[in-house]
Amino acid sequence: MVAIPSRHRSLALLAGVLLAQILMLAVQIKRDSRGRLIRVWAVSTVTPFERAGAWGVGNVRGVWHHYFALRNTSRENEALRTENDALKLAMSQLQSKAAEADRLGALLQFKASNEKVAMVGARVIGASAGTASRTIEIDRGERDGIHRNQAVITPDGAVGKVIEVYRDSAQVLLLTDKDSGIGAMLVGSRIQGPVGGTGEPMLTMKYVATEETVNVGEKIVTSGMDKIFPRDVPVGTVLEVKAGNPFKQIRLTPAAKLDRLEEVFVLLTQEPLEFQKEAEAQSAPVPGTPAQGVPAETPATAPPAAVKP
Amino acid sequence: MNDTFELRHGDTHIEVHKFFPGAIAGVTLLALTLQAAFPVYVRRLDFLDLPLLITIYFGLSRRNPSTGLLLGTTIGLLQDSLSGPTVPLGLYGIAKTVVGYLASSIGARLDTEHPLARFALTAGFFVLHQAVMVLTRRLLLAQPEPWFNMHLVMAAGVNAVLGVPLFLLLDRLRRSS
């Protein structure tokens, strides 16, 4: 034991007695909701050390984990990369399946709403090998009742017509092919004119007189005059109208998504179909869009729609 | 131990007083009893702190810091005990321990027999006692307590005035050398 000098004994005694009384006070006193003072003191005394200890342990652990315990990290990293790639692939497949399910759902709904119309659903299995033509190949053929010059559609609108039929497959000429043609008319004014392709994604409507009024955004549907498509199948939307002599130059965007076809319907008859009435609702001229040409006082003089074979 | 003897401090010889057996205990008991009775019978005398005066007196007389602080501790804790549950044990104890220690220490170095010295020391120790109490209340008990007011000054004066004759009376309890 450390001997306390006699002249300091009373001081040591004083300190001891005071400390004992302070501790006694602390044991008795309760501070509001913080518990007894002795507990508050004990916690306040220990907490900084605990915090420092936790900080030190955390740092040591961090250094260990981030610098020394990395022996297997490279292997784990490689395994995780492989797993990640597999998961990405699986996710992509699932997204594709989901999109397919959506498409098939839309097709089913379309077919259900037109159950009286004879049609055959087909999957697109190929496309034209070059840029000279715009065709697709479907997995339905002669055995399924497919014949030449039958209309091909999707729930969005006209796609094209069957040009070659084989036993179990068929070739479809898309509307965007430059040799394609379809009898069509403007929904609002009922002005008729053939719609064909140019080999580009856009379609053109021909033989609309310069004096006719055609508005950008106007809908165009089949007229039924080509004896291939029934009436009122959506064809496209007017994108651009230019004055010409003697006919306007009208470009339109196809209603069907011709650049990403996966499932289509081949119509076996020309009975009218039930499409969404969206086209008709929007057939009124769009306010503010510049009208091309002068309003005609006489009926349209365009020749009847002609479909190229 | 019961005899009076002299404490040699430098060139000064200071007399250390002894008291009759049981004198300190009896006086302490009497002071505490009176102190407990004041609030009941004479409410105006509640500013008197007889246990403090006893602590100061015996501290100055005994002139032994260890004895002084232990006596102060004992008197203070007894006063705490008699003050009811609202006063925690140690509040008066701490203050009187400090006073007892300082009184003994000063008594060992100075001649405190003169009435004026006793008056001044009593007033000073009273203020110190209150300061330690306020400090304890503020720091340990988180109780807001004013550091200074006129009541404190008056109480210090009255206790000091009362202390002078009281100390003379208590001197009679000393054993003659």
Chai-1 contact restraints between the chains, C-beta under 6 A:
chainA,res_idxA,chainB,res_idxB,connection_type,confidence,min_distance_angstrom,max_distance_angstrom,comment,restraint_id
A,S10,B,P65,contact,1.0,0.0,6.0,A-B,restraint_1
A,S10,B,S66,contact,1.0,0.0,6.0,A-B,restraint_2
A,L13,B,S66,contact,1.0,0.0,6.0,A-B,restraint_3
A,L14,B,L69,contact,1.0,0.0,6.0,A-B,restraint_4
A,L14,B,Y101,contact,1.0,0.0,6.0,A-B,restraint_5
A,V17,B,L69,contact,1.0,0.0,6.0,A-B,restraint_6
A,V17,B,T73,contact,1.0,0.0,6.0,A-B,restraint_7
A,V17,B,T97,contact,1.0,0.0,6.0,A-B,restraint_8
A,L18,B,I94,contact,1.0,0.0,6.0,A-B,restraint_9
A,L18,B,T97,contact,1.0,0.0,6.0,A-B,restraint_10
A,Q21,B,G90,contact,1.0,0.0,6.0,A-B,restraint_11
A,Q21,B,G93,contact,1.0,0.0,6.0,A-B,restraint_12
A,Q21,B,I94,contact,1.0,0.0,6.0,A-B,restraint_13
A,M24,B,L89,contact,1.0,0.0,6.0,A-B,restraint_14
A,M24,B,G90,contact,1.0,0.0,6.0,A-B,restraint_15
A,L25,B,P88,contact,1.0,0.0,6.0,A-B,restraint_16
A,L25,B,G90,contact,1.0,0.0,6.0,A-B,restraint_17
A,L25,B,L140,contact,1.0,0.0,6.0,A-B,restraint_18
A,Q28,B,P88,contact,1.0,0.0,6.0,A-B,restraint_19
A,I29,B,P88,contact,1.0,0.0,6.0,A-B,restraint_20
A,I29,B,L141,contact,1.0,0.0,6.0,A-B,restraint_21
A,R31,B,A142,contact,1.0,0.0,6.0,A-B,restraint_22
